[in-house]
């Protein structure tokens, strides 16, 4: 791909680690942008540094790395160099705003969705999402989708049922 931004938020950093490793071993320049509410919630930074060309840490409270949202860290990268692909894993609202940002810059973006999954076969419908206007089931059709095609507002509304 070339230059790949891997945006991981909260516990979404954990499943991002093997992606960062694979993208790096495939010869890509990998810039990891990690985000958490505070320093104590930043995970796997040392492991990510083993494979990423660069690691940017963003914290909501500024207790570690840079103060701000993950989108601010991503936009700094976009403003200084061409990004060929973005991958994002984290809270649904975070992935929504990463997608909106990268769409503005026409950067292909994959989101690994983390909806509620009950049976893993699509029968229960708990993980139903709309992608490009079509019904998909995260457990069987995903979990990775073109982030610019995901209806994040619908997904967020459905997730509220489980709060």
C-alpha positions as CSV (number, residue, x, y, z in Angstrom):
1,X,0.0,0.0,0.0
2,X,2.8,2.4,0.9
3,X,2.0,4.6,4.0
4,X,-0.5,3.0,6.3
5,X,-2.1,4.8,9.3
6,X,-3.3,2.3,11.9
7,X,-5.6,4.1,14.3
8,X,-6.4,2.2,17.5
9,X,-8.4,3.4,20.4
10,X,-8.7,2.0,23.8
11,X,-8.9,-1.8,23.8
12,X,-9.0,-1.6,20.0
13,X,-5.2,-1.2,20.2
14,X,-4.9,-4.9,21.0
15,X,-6.4,-6.3,17.7
16,X,-4.5,-3.6,15.8
17,X,-1.1,-5.0,17.0
18,X,-1.1,-8.0,14.6
19,X,-2.3,-5.8,11.7
20,X,0.6,-3.3,12.4
21,X,3.0,-6.2,12.4
22,X,1.7,-7.7,9.2
23,X,1.6,-4.3,7.4
24,X,5.1,-3.6,8.5
25,X,6.4,-7.0,7.4
26,X,4.7,-6.5,4.0
27,X,7.0,-3.5,3.5
28,X,4.6,-0.6,4.3
29,X,5.5,2.4,6.3
30,X,3.2,2.1,9.3
31,X,2.3,5.0,11.4
32,X,0.3,4.0,14.5
33,X,-1.9,6.5,16.1
34,X,-3.0,5.2,19.5
35,X,-5.6,6.9,21.7
36,X,-6.9,6.5,25.2
37,X,-8.7,8.6,27.8
38,X,-5.6,8.8,30.0
39,X,-2.0,7.5,30.4
40,X,-3.1,4.5,32.5
41,X,-5.3,3.3,29.6
42,X,-2.7,3.3,26.9
43,X,-1.9,-0.4,26.1
44,X,0.8,-2.2,24.1
45,X,2.7,0.9,23.2
46,X,6.1,-0.9,23.5
47,X,4.9,-3.8,21.3
48,X,3.5,-1.5,18.7
49,X,6.9,0.4,18.6
50,X,8.6,-2.9,17.6
51,X,6.8,-2.8,14.2
52,X,5.6,0.7,13.5
53,X,7.8,3.3,11.8
54,X,6.3,5.9,14.1
55,X,3.9,5.9,17.0
56,X,1.8,8.9,18.0
57,X,-0.1,8.7,21.3
58,X,-3.1,10.8,22.0
59,X,-4.8,11.1,25.4
60,X,-8.1,12.9,26.1
61,X,-6.7,14.4,29.3
62,X,-3.2,15.1,28.0
63,X,-1.6,12.9,30.8
64,X,0.6,11.2,28.1
65,X,1.6,11.8,24.6
66,X,-0.4,14.7,23.0
67,X,-3.7,16.0,24.4
68,X,-6.5,15.6,21.9
69,X,-8.5,13.2,19.9
70,X,-7.2,10.4,17.6
71,X,-8.5,12.4,14.6
72,X,-6.2,15.2,15.5
73,X,-3.2,12.9,15.5
74,X,-4.3,11.4,12.1
75,X,-4.8,14.8,10.6
76,X,-1.3,15.9,11.5
77,X,0.1,12.9,9.6
78,X,-2.2,13.6,6.6
79,X,-1.1,17.2,6.5
80,X,2.6,16.3,6.3
81,X,2.6,13.3,4.0
82,X,0.5,11.2,1.6
83,X,-1.4,8.4,3.4
84,X,-2.4,5.4,1.2
85,X,-4.6,3.5,3.6
86,X,-6.1,3.9,7.1
87,X,-7.2,1.1,9.3
88,X,-9.2,1.8,12.5
89,X,-10.3,-0.3,15.5
90,X,-11.9,1.1,18.6
91,X,-15.1,2.6,19.9
92,X,-17.8,3.0,17.3
93,X,-18.0,6.8,17.7
94,X,-14.2,7.0,17.3
95,X,-14.3,5.0,14.1
96,X,-17.1,7.2,12.8
97,X,-15.0,10.3,13.1
98,X,-11.9,8.7,11.7
99,X,-14.0,7.7,8.7
100,X,-15.4,11.2,8.3
101,X,-11.9,12.6,8.4
102,X,-10.3,10.2,5.9
103,X,-13.3,10.5,3.6
104,X,-12.6,14.2,3.4
105,X,-9.1,13.4,2.1
106,X,-10.1,10.5,-0.1
107,X,-8.0,8.0,1.9
108,X,-9.3,4.4,1.7
109,X,-10.2,3.3,5.2
110,X,-11.1,-0.1,6.7
111,X,-12.9,-0.2,10.0
112,X,-13.0,-3.4,12.1
113,X,-16.4,-3.2,13.7
114,X,-17.1,-4.5,17.2
115,X,-20.8,-4.8,17.5
116,X,-22.5,-7.1,19.9
117,X,-22.3,-10.7,18.5
118,X,-24.5,-13.4,20.1
119,X,-24.4,-16.5,18.0
120,X,-21.7,-15.9,15.4
121,X,-23.9,-17.1,12.5
122,X,-25.9,-14.0,11.7
123,X,-29.2,-15.6,12.9
124,X,-29.7,-13.5,15.9
125,X,-29.2,-10.2,14.0
126,X,-27.5,-8.4,17.0
127,X,-24.5,-7.5,14.8
128,X,-26.5,-6.2,11.9
129,X,-25.1,-3.1,10.2
130,X,-25.8,-1.2,7.0
131,X,-22.9,-1.0,4.6
132,X,-23.4,0.9,1.3
133,X,-27.2,0.7,2.0
134,X,-27.1,-3.1,2.3
135,X,-27.6,-5.2,5.4
136,X,-24.5,-7.0,6.6
137,X,-23.7,-9.1,9.6
138,X,-20.4,-8.3,11.3
139,X,-20.0,-11.9,12.5
140,X,-20.2,-13.5,9.1
141,X,-19.6,-10.7,6.6
142,X,-16.9,-8.8,8.5
143,X,-15.7,-7.6,10.8
144,X,-13.7,-5.4,8.4
145,X,-15.7,-3.1,6.1
146,X,-15.0,0.0,4.0
147,X,-15.5,2.6,6.7
148,X,-16.8,5.2,4.2
149,X,-19.7,2.9,3.4
150,X,-20.7,2.0,7.0
151,X,-23.8,3.7,8.5
152,X,-22.2,4.5,11.8
153,X,-25.2,6.5,13.1
154,X,-27.4,3.4,12.7
155,X,-24.7,1.3,14.3
156,X,-24.4,3.6,17.3
157,X,-28.2,3.7,17.7
158,X,-28.3,-0.1,17.7
159,X,-25.4,-0.3,20.2
160,X,-27.4,1.9,22.7
161,X,-29.8,-1.0,23.1
162,X,-27.1,-2.9,25.0
163,X,-26.0,-0.1,27.4
